[in-house]
Amino acid sequence: MQPVIDGQYFLMDRTLKSVSYYNASLTPDSICVYEVFRIERFKALFLNEHLKRLKNTLRIAEIKPHINVDRLPASLNMLFSANNIENGNVKLEFRSMPNGEMLFMAYFIETNYPDASTISEGIRCSLQFSERHHPEAKIYNPTVRNKADNIIEQQEVYETLLVNSENYLTEGSRSNLFFIKENELFTADESMVLSGIMRMQVIKTASKLGINIRYQAVNIDELIQMDAAFISGTTPRILPIQQVADKKFPVDTPIFLKLKEGLSKLIEEEIG
């Protein structure tokens, strides 16, 4: 499912254009490397980290960008000023066409942030037996995404959790996954997942709080042993999971609440 563009203007290569010229279609043989970051009170959160990951994804995809990623902040400031959107999500795309042509686009996307009840009551998740070929790279994968969208719609859940061929829960379809057990955090090793920018901030916060982290994916059979669970991501930030399939979790454990508070402080520092 392609995103709905927001605002009045988007960036195509180095030029601002009206959103009426935006074309979301992708040919089957095209490769789309992308990144999504959040604007809060007109401030781009963790932009340097997002651009660093974008460069890494381009390297993994063996795409040589026609625009210098290190010079993108100046162009993005032009996009921000033109749209004057205080809070929102921005998507960056490098599209590599079968004929060798390259296209860069940056635009605000329509985003639904979690409401107060979702934040306080937690989310329901379903299992999705899927694997990404390059989990460490943010490359558009319509097979996994479309399957996730269908499960989310049909089962009325917030997110799907990906399960690999060995029955390990690795990450969400568009988020990172954490479990809590006996005052420790469990999360899959970076070789198995996309290292999300908010995931990095959760880990940073946990380290500051002295919370031990085990880089170990949880097997389906081990779900019953976990005390709590939550996801992290650019849009949800950090959300407690109240239920995965038939397993229910508390949403107000002390470790989760400490992480949530610590993460909020870190984001406030980033906004300045």
C-alpha positions, 0 to 999 in steps of 0.5 A, spaced: 500 500 500 503 506 497 502 512 502 498 518 502 502 524 500 500 530 505 502 537 505 502 542 498 509 540 496 514 534 495 521 534 493 523 531 486 530 530 486 532 538 487 526 541 485 519 542 489 513 540 486 506 541 487 503 534 490 498 534 484 504 531 480 506 526 485 506 519 482 506 513 487 506 507 482 512 503 482 514 498 476 515 491 479 522 491 477 524 497 480 527 497 487 525 502 492 530 504 498 526 509 503 526 512 510 521 515 514 522 520 520 518 524 524 517 532 525 515 534 532 514 541 533 518 543 526 524 539 529 526 533 525 527 528 530 534 523 529 535 526 522 542 524 522 541 517 524 536 516 519 540 519 514 546 514 516 541 508 516 539 510 509 546 510 506 547 503 509 541 501 505 543 504 499 550 500 500 546 494 501 542 494 495 548 496 491 545 503 489 549 509 487 545 515 489 545 520 484 544 525 490 549 526 495 545 524 502 550 528 506 547 534 503 539 532 503 538 536 510 539 543 506 533 540 501 529 538 506 529 544 510 526 547 503 521 542 504 519 543 511 519 551 510 514 550 504 509 545 507 509 549 514 507 542 518 508 542 525 508 535 526 508 529 521 512 524 518 516 525 512 518 519 507 525 519 503 525 515 497 531 513 492 527 509 486 532 505 482 528 503 475 530 497 471 533 502 465 538 505 470 534 511 471 534 514 478 529 518 482 529 521 489 523 524 492 521 526 499 514 528 502 510 528 508 505 522 509 499 522 512 500 519 519 495 516 524 499 517 531 496 512 537 491 515 541 490 516 548 487 509 549 491 505 545 497 508 549 494 507 555 491 500 554 496 497 549 495 494 542 493 487 540 498 483 535 497 477 530 503 473 528 505 473 521 509 467 518 514 471 514 521 473 513 525 479 510 530 477 505 535 483 507 532 485 514 538 490 516 536 494 510 529 499 509 527 496 502 520 496 500 517 489 500 510 489 497 509 481 499 511 482 506 507 489 507 501 487 503 500 480 507 501 485 514 496 490 511 491 484 510 492 481 517 491 487 520 485 489 517 482 482 517 483 481 524 483 488 527 490 488 530 495 494 531 501 490 528 503 483 526 509 480 529 514 476 524 515 469 525 521 466 521 522 459 519 525 457 526 519 460 529 522 466 532 519 472 533 524 477 530 520 484 529 514 487 527 511 488 520 513 496 521 516 496 528 521 493 532 519 488 538 521 487 545 520 482 551 521 483 558 522 477 563 525 478 570 527 485 569 531 484 563 529 486 555 529 481 550 530 483 543 533 480 536 540 481 534 541 486 529 543 481 524 535 478 524 532 485 524 532 492 521 535 496 526 530 502 527 532 509 530 527 508 535 529 501 537 536 505 538 533 510 542 530 505 547 536 501 547 540 507 549 535 509 554 535 502 557 543 502 558 542 509 562 537 506 566 541 500 568 537 495 565 540 489 562 539 487 554 539 480 551 540 480 544 536 474 543 529 473 539 524 469 543 521 463 540 513 462 540 514 456 545 517 461 550 512 466 549 508 464 555 515 465 559 515 473 558 512 478 563 511 483 558 512 486 551 512 492 547 514 495 540 518 501 538 517 505 531 518 512 528 510 513 528 508 509 535 515 511 539 513 505 544 507 502 545 505 496 550 503 490 547 496 487 551 496 481 547 500 477 542 495 471 539 492 468 545 497 470 550 496 476 554 500 481 557 500 487 563 501 494 560 504 497 566 510 494 568 515 498 572 521 497 566 516 499 561 514 505 565 521 507 566 523 506 559 517 510 556 519 516 561 526 516 559 525 516 552 520 522 553 526 525 556 531 523 551 526 526 545 525 532 549 532 533 549 532 532 541 527 537 540 531 542 544 
